[in-house]
Amino acid sequence: MASATDVIVIGAGPAGLAAAHHLTEGGMRVTVLEATERVGGRMATDTVDGFRLDHGPQLLNTAYPELHRAGGLRGLPLAPLAPGALVRSGGRAYRVGGPSGTRAPLGSARDRARLGTALDRLAATPTRRITARPESTAALALAGRGFAPRTVEHFLRPLLAALLCDAELGTSSRVADIVLRGFARGRACLPVGGAARLPERLAATLPPGTIRFGVRAAHVAANAVHTVDGAELPCRGVVVATDAHAAAALLPGLRVPGFHPVTVVHHAAPAAPLREPVLVLDADRLGPVSHTYPATAIDPTRAPTGRALVTSVVLGPPPDGSDDKTIRAHLADLYDTSTDRWDLLSLRTTAHCVPAMPPPHDLRRPVRLLAGLYVCGDHRDTSTIQGALFSGRRAAAAALRDLSADVPPRAA
Ligand SMILES: Cc1cc2nc3c(=O)[nH]c(=O)nc-3n(C[C@H](O)[C@H](O)[C@H](O)COP(=O)(O)OP(=O)(O)OC[C@H]3O[C@@H](n4cnc5c(N)ncnc54)[C@H](O)[C@@H]3O)c2cc1C
């Protein structure tokens, strides 16, 4: 029996939506099966009392190539953070890499110049040169690059921990270099209105009815998907675009990485604790929060008029005994302001948040399993939105190569 669908994509997260978008552009008839009732996967935003609360502190970077390459994402409204970061150390705040330049506590003028030169050089380094470098952990690489210990401890370590969601910096040094290069090349930013805007925008590029919500795939083959409800959906190709655990359940033998758990905390404040839209890093590790930002100073649409939203991240579950009071006490130190009148809006720990990328890390895991069967998701590239989107593009390209030869003409 002829199928009405060429390719079934399983999962409507960023990777699956990107794959569906590129397949549709390539002339394929696509159906996306999504187990939940919404698009976005881990890139989700809840609305609570007029506040827009991201499940993850999804910091994008204007240098992510896929933001400019995926047709549907061009023009996505982005709210940039100020360059650099505000580092909190020893009871003081230091602006690093901002308009006023790099200052103490990073060490001597020579140390600061060395950091500036290294970041400039990294910004101009092509990926092939980064992937040709010896690979170790980010922690070991930082220690061996000749930076002043203060530069590492007061800036590079907390910055990379925040960008990689990895407190111990066990991530591959090559991935760390690529992420740091993005920081040096572009600007960290948030999608205006919440992280969910990005997948919503990709979904809007698909023909109406492409996504079927509330349908969970149970088994896959290259020519059909069986759902948990017992339906058999025939097709000519399948792209598994779920998270790594669900992908391994559908494709036995697929490697499942370890994960970094992350806790995201949103507070409502009477006013923004900082006017500048800047990332605040904790260099001293004296409390549970790794990094935090005044979300409404970056994107005012995230709170109702007259209120401010502050978003903070604990790398891992909150340490034993720490509750909202402990977190607010730490935030009071980081922002140097009282947090007594801040209200907790949400505290969410995601155990399987970001796939770990220890060395050796393959930056381009295969996405083609056999002709007609493909896999994509952040576990195939880097554990970032960029990695998820790029893996979707790669899977779609492989499917198009295999299946395009005999695409049946579309009905007029
Ligand atoms: C708290 C947190 C913070 C993060 N911070 C950042 C950051 O600052 N910067 C950054 O770039 N990235 C960040 N990330 C990572 C980024 O969000 C992910 O890499 C990206 O969302 C992964 O997209 P994906 O499409 O691969 O998977 P997912 O988003 O997990 O999408 C998979 C989809 O598949 C569906 N699905 C699963 N099983 C089935 C099935 N059997 N049948 C049908 N559908 C199924 C799921 O419901 C889901 O919608 C963060 C993630 C989290 C959770």
The ligand as an ORCA input file, in Angstrom:
! r2SCAN-3c Opt
* xyz 0 1
  C      17.875     22.794     32.056
  C      18.536     22.827     30.672
  C      19.444     23.844     30.355
  C      20.057     23.900     29.101
  N      20.889     24.948     28.791
  C      21.336     25.076     27.513
  C      22.054     26.249     27.090
  O      22.273     27.176     27.886
  N      22.468     26.352     25.784
  C      22.207     25.345     24.872
  O      22.588     25.490     23.698
  N      21.560     24.218     25.251
  C      21.112     24.062     26.533
  N      20.421     22.947     26.911
  C      20.381     21.809     25.988
  C      19.289     21.913     24.934
  O      18.071     22.296     25.513
  C      19.176     20.528     24.315
  O      20.431     20.169     23.787
  C      18.148     20.492     23.172
  O      16.914     21.000     23.576
  C      17.995     19.045     22.729
  O      17.056     18.980     21.671
  P      16.670     17.574     21.040
  O      15.710     17.865     19.956
  O      17.892     16.806     20.741
  O      15.937     16.741     22.226
  P      14.634     17.085     23.077
  O      14.501     18.545     23.278
  O      14.745     16.233     24.305
  O      13.406     16.594     22.177
  C      13.031     15.231     22.078
  C      11.528     15.133     21.824
  O      11.193     13.758     21.573
  C       9.963     13.449     22.208
  N       9.915     11.986     22.390
  C      10.701     11.229     23.210
  N      10.388      9.922     23.055
  C       9.391      9.856     22.134
  C       8.667      8.762     21.538
  N       8.914      7.467     21.871
  N       7.705      9.039     20.616
  C       7.451     10.348     20.252
  N       8.105     11.404     20.775
  C       9.084     11.161     21.709
  C      10.023     14.245     23.491
  O       8.725     14.422     24.058
  C      10.657     15.563     23.008
  O       9.696     16.483     22.587
  C      19.796     22.881     28.154
  C      18.885     21.838     28.476
  C      18.228     21.834     29.706
  C      17.200     20.739     30.014
*
